[in-house]
Amino acid sequence: MHKVLSNGQMRAADRYTIETLKIPSETLMRAAGEAIADEVIRICAKKSVLVVCGTGNNGGDGFVCAQKLQKCGVNVSVFALSGKLSEDCARERLNYRGAYSDGICGDIIVDCVFGTGLSREVSGEYARIIEKINSSGAFVISADIPSGLNGDNGRIMGCAVKADVTVCIAELKLGHVLSDGPDFCGKIKMADIGIKCPDGNYAEIYDDKDVSAYFPLRRRNSHKGTYGSANIIAGSDKYPGAAALATRSALKSGCGYVKLTTSERVKFALAPRIPQAVYSDDADLSSQALAIGSGCGVSSELYEKLQYILTNYSGKLIIDADGLNTLSKYGAGVLDGKKCAALITPHIKEFSRLTGLSTEEILSDPVKCARDYSEAHGVCVLLKSNSSVICEGDRTVINVRGDTSLSKGGSGDILTGFICGLAARGLPLFDAAVCASYTLGLAAEISSEEKTEYCATAEDIIKNLHFSVKRLTCKNQSAKM
């Protein structure tokens, strides 16, 4: 499990370390710069290295990096951008006694132009330098975050360095994992330089070990009823596939019963193909978990059904796809009078329709937008994107598992079904959303290894869910040995 910090939280951690723990900023800068130099040496010490230094503390890290490389006998030079230097940057520039370059060339380029504090669009000389770095053909290592990438949301601010490796200082930043971050950071290497975070509510990223806890050893002395009942309300004559995908996914979750409520035509089409499911005409409010919306179509009838469930059901409810679009059209205020625990699973455009916020506003701060909606309406929010944000109260997890094989029709239906099954067997909705997002993302990666991200389909991902669960359960068992 790793913390993921906003720019403001990272600044607070810096202040806490310097002012409360009494570790001088000079000590931290030297540790950061030397960590970057260590990564350069690890990659290839015999290549020519150019360190491109800005005028702030990120540039100061670059000058320290160049100093260490010079001491280690590396062929290093510095390209220094002009402007007013920060105090720490000015000190380290004076300490550097090596060569300077007036061009952007080298086998390895170390990007120390901007840090996470960038708050304006990149333009002028800075933009030209970044474009030269990107077109140089060199292996690029960025200090803390690629220059031009927003540290709070991962969006490109005019232009940004495309790094092969990013040496992340202290803790992951939101910009590393959201939006364009994964495409521009390359491989992220963590550098612990002694910065400590004060107590606070930080977003987190889970790993295999964390998620394996959601797949405990199953008791031999158990039966279908032990593992709960999931009821999926999905599909229509126009979208029968949504019902099939959600149901098949739920059947892989480990719950005891999966019930599908759908149209007569879909029911008779799927029953021979998915004989394990129980088929019904009406929602079963005795089920531990209920999911509604996938492939249902937007209608007043669906809205009436949602209203009835929200006011009469006391289990765990997942609202997806057309369930969300129906709320957007007919009124999301019904969420406030709910009797049940509820999870909504919108993608960015669905969330925009639901909240009235523009997609630009959401992408500028997806964590805050999801948290605000969760707190305002008392629901768990799974905001789907290339890195999904899962919020409930003061808990936030960002799922970075998965790839572009999920950027295809049907992946949302699989996710909804799996969440419903996990919730049915006892997981709280927040944990079910975290576990399902991660497990599905891992299955997508496995599918892409076999068939590529271009060719892997939702069908392939369902077929590989058991490999994903097996890997996680093996992790769980090995941890106990």
Secondary structure, DSSP 8 states (H G I E B T S, - for coil): -EEEE-HHHHHHHHHIIIIIS---HHHHHHHHHHHHHHHHHHHHTTS-EEEEE-SSHHHHHHHHHHHHHHHTT--EEEEE--S---HHHHHHHHH--SEE-SS---SEEEEES--TT--S---HHHHHHHHHHHHS--EEEEESS-TTB-TTT--BSS-----SEEEEESSEEHHHHSTTHHHHH-EEEEE--S----S---EEE--HHHHHTTS----SS--GGGG-EEEEE---SS-HHHHHHHHHHHHTTT-SEEEEE--HHHHHHHTTT-TTSEEESS--TTSSEEEE-TT--S-HHHHHHHHHHHHH--SEEEE-THHHHHHHHH-GGGGGG-SSEEEE--BHHHHHHHH---HHHHHHSHHHHHHHHHHHHT-EEEEBSSSEEEEETTEEEEE----GGGSSTTHHHHHHHHHHHHHHTT--HHHHHHHHHHHHHHHHHHHHHHHHHHH--HHHHHHTHHHHHHHHHHHHHHHT-
